[in-house]
Amino acid sequence: MGPCVLLTRPREDAAPFALRLEARGYRTAIEPMLAIEPVPAALDIAGYQAVLATSANGVRALAAAVTARDAMLFAVGDATARAAREAGFASVESAAGDSQALAGLIANRLDPRAGKLLHVSGEEIAGDLAGSLTARGFTVERRVLYRARAATELSAATARLIADGGIDAVLFFSPRSAQTFVSLATAARLAPACAGVAAICLSPAVAAAADGVAWRTVCVAARPDRAALVEALDAWKMQQFTGSP
């Protein structure tokens, strides 16, 4: 059997990702560290030059808040862009990176004089997208369309898996999910058991947030996107289970 990977993303993101990992030979368990709650909003996107999305959750919340799908939409990464296309948005571009990459893409594609930009997001955001674009002459308005509620405890099933050594690796996509896991594992007195677990992190910032328990190893994706995270997981698996360098 392949190694067991714990997915900590919100369930709507974790479930399809689990199928992808299982097709690659992994076993999976899901323990969301964040639950997504919509923030009701009356929103008209017609007056904006383009919409900026820094998460798939933002795209889904936008799709629920508006009926129009003809806005130009710039996504921070490929997963967010994919969510936008699945929601019916026809004009979508991906920065395939982080908020700084998104700001660079927008600066190359758009004219600040052509109109203001709308950033749809959750209550908490990473990076300073608005600041980067404002420095380039753009006007950016932000609308909060969802909030991420942190888990308050680990499920009994997951706690038992960790305690029994049944989890080989944990995937972290955000600093907040990593911080929440460390806090809950410590509260459940499971931090020592994490010494046998690898933390596979999307970015150095996520890895820093996971600091707090003594992981077996911490691996950081070469790029802040899902494909690179899978590459980091595969590299860890190759080294750990085959002895390859």
C-alpha positions in Angstrom: 0.0 0.0 0.0 1.1 3.6 -0.7 1.7 6.2 2.0 -1.3 7.8 3.7 -1.6 11.5 3.1 -3.7 13.8 5.3 -5.4 16.6 3.4 -6.2 19.7 5.4 -8.0 21.8 2.8 -11.7 22.7 3.0 -13.7 19.6 2.1 -14.9 20.9 -1.3 -11.3 21.3 -2.4 -9.9 18.2 -0.6 -12.3 15.7 -2.0 -11.4 16.0 -5.7 -7.7 16.4 -4.8 -7.9 13.1 -2.8 -9.1 11.3 -5.9 -6.1 12.7 -7.9 -3.7 11.5 -5.2 -5.3 8.1 -5.0 -4.9 7.7 -8.7 -1.1 8.2 -8.1 -1.0 5.4 -5.5 -1.5 7.3 -2.3 -4.0 6.6 0.4 -5.8 9.7 1.7 -7.6 11.0 4.8 -9.4 14.4 4.9 -9.4 16.6 8.0 -10.3 20.2 6.9 -8.6 22.9 9.0 -10.9 25.5 7.6 -14.6 25.6 6.7 -15.8 28.1 4.1 -18.8 30.2 4.9 -20.2 32.6 2.3 -20.7 36.3 3.2 -23.9 37.5 1.6 -23.3 40.3 -0.8 -25.2 42.2 -3.5 -22.6 42.6 -6.2 -22.5 44.2 -9.7 -19.3 43.6 -11.6 -20.3 45.5 -14.7 -18.4 48.6 -13.8 -15.0 47.0 -13.4 -12.3 46.6 -16.0 -11.5 43.1 -14.6 -12.1 40.8 -11.6 -9.1 39.5 -9.6 -9.4 36.1 -7.8 -6.8 34.8 -5.4 -8.5 31.6 -4.4 -10.9 29.0 -5.8 -13.2 29.8 -2.9 -13.4 33.4 -4.0 -14.4 32.3 -7.5 -17.1 30.1 -6.2 -18.4 32.8 -3.9 -18.4 35.2 -6.9 -20.3 32.8 -9.0 -22.9 32.5 -6.3 -23.2 36.3 -6.0 -23.5 37.3 -9.7 -25.2 35.9 -12.8 -23.0 37.6 -15.3 -20.1 35.5 -16.6 -18.6 37.8 -19.2 -16.2 39.7 -17.0 -12.5 39.4 -17.6 -11.1 37.4 -14.7 -7.5 37.1 -13.6 -6.7 34.2 -11.3 -3.7 33.8 -9.1 -3.0 30.2 -10.1 -4.2 27.4 -12.3 -6.5 25.8 -9.7 -8.3 29.2 -9.3 -8.5 29.6 -13.0 -9.9 26.1 -13.4 -12.6 26.9 -10.8 -13.5 30.1 -12.8 -13.9 28.2 -16.1 -15.9 25.5 -14.4 -18.2 28.3 -13.0 -18.8 29.5 -16.5 -16.4 32.5 -16.8 -15.3 32.7 -20.4 -12.3 35.1 -20.2 -9.9 33.7 -17.7 -6.1 34.1 -17.3 -3.9 32.5 -14.8 -0.8 34.0 -13.2 0.4 30.5 -12.2 2.0 31.8 -9.0 1.3 34.1 -6.1 -0.1 37.6 -5.6 3.0 39.2 -6.9 2.9 37.1 -10.1 -0.8 38.1 -10.4 0.1 41.8 -10.0 2.7 41.4 -12.7 0.3 39.7 -15.1 -2.3 42.4 -14.7 0.3 45.2 -15.2 1.3 43.6 -18.5 -2.2 43.0 -19.7 -4.2 46.0 -18.5 -4.1 49.8 -18.6 -4.7 51.6 -15.3 -6.6 54.3 -17.2 -9.2 51.8 -18.5 -11.0 51.4 -15.2 -10.9 50.1 -11.7 -10.3 46.4 -10.7 -12.4 44.3 -8.3 -10.6 41.8 -6.0 -12.9 39.2 -4.6 -11.6 37.4 -1.5 -12.1 36.0 1.9 -11.7 37.9 5.1 -8.0 37.0 5.4 -5.6 37.3 2.4 -2.0 36.6 1.8 0.2 39.2 0.2 -0.5 42.7 -0.8 -2.1 42.5 -4.2 -3.9 45.9 -3.9 -0.7 47.6 -2.8 1.3 46.2 -5.6 -1.3 47.3 -8.2 -1.8 50.7 -6.6 1.9 51.4 -6.9 1.5 50.7 -10.7 -1.4 53.2 -11.0 -4.4 50.9 -10.7 -7.5 51.5 -8.6 -8.4 48.3 -6.7 -11.6 47.7 -4.7 -11.8 44.6 -2.5 -15.0 42.7 -1.7 -15.1 40.0 1.0 -17.3 37.2 -0.2 -16.5 34.4 2.2 -14.9 33.7 5.5 -12.8 30.7 6.6 -13.7 29.4 10.0 -10.9 27.4 11.7 -11.5 24.0 13.1 -11.7 23.8 16.9 -10.5 20.2 17.3 -9.3 17.2 15.4 -11.8 14.5 14.7 -11.5 11.3 16.7 -10.7 9.3 13.6 -7.8 11.6 12.6 -6.5 11.8 16.1 -6.4 8.0 16.3 -4.7 7.7 12.9 -1.9 10.1 14.0 -1.5 8.5 17.4 -1.2 5.0 15.8 1.3 6.2 13.1 -1.3 5.8 10.4 -0.5 9.2 8.7 2.7 9.4 6.7 2.4 13.0 5.4 0.3 16.1 5.8 -0.3 18.6 3.0 -0.6 22.3 3.9 -1.8 24.9 1.4 -2.0 27.9 3.6 -0.3 29.4 6.7 -3.6 29.5 8.5 -4.3 25.8 7.9 -0.8 24.9 9.1 -1.1 27.0 12.2 -4.5 25.5 13.0 -3.2 22.0 12.6 -0.2 22.6 14.9 -2.5 24.2 17.5 -5.0 21.3 17.5 -2.3 18.6 17.4 -0.6 20.2 20.4 -3.9 20.6 22.3 -4.6 16.9 21.6 -1.1 15.9 22.9 -0.3 14.5 19.4 2.7 16.7 18.7 5.2 13.9 19.6 3.4 11.6 17.1 4.1 14.1 14.4 7.8 13.2 14.6 7.0 10.4 12.2 5.0 12.6 9.8 6.3 14.7 6.9 4.9 18.2 6.4 4.5 19.0 2.6 4.0 22.8 2.3 3.0 25.0 -0.6 5.5 27.8 0.2 8.2 28.9 2.7 5.5 31.0 4.5 3.4 27.9 5.0 6.4 25.9 6.2 7.1 28.6 8.8 3.5 28.4 10.0 3.9 24.7 10.4 6.8 25.2 12.8 5.7 24.2 16.3 5.9 20.5 16.2 9.0 18.3 15.4 8.1 16.9 12.0 10.0 14.0 10.5 10.8 16.3 7.6 9.4 19.5 6.0 9.3 19.8 2.3 8.5 23.0 0.4 7.1 23.1 -3.1 9.3 24.7 -5.8 6.4 26.9 -6.8 3.3 28.0 -4.9 0.8 25.9 -6.9 -0.9 22.5 -6.6 1.2 20.8 -9.3 4.4 21.7 -7.6 3.0 20.5 -4.3 2.3 17.2 -5.8 5.8 17.1 -7.2 7.2 17.8 -3.7 5.0 15.0 -2.3 6.2 12.6 -5.1 9.8 13.5 -4.4 9.4 12.8 -0.7 7.7 9.5 -1.4 10.5 8.5 -3.8 13.2 9.3 -1.2 11.3 7.9 1.8 10.0 4.6 0.3 12.5 3.7 -2.3 15.7 5.2 -0.9 16.4 7.3 -4.0 18.3 10.5 -3.4 
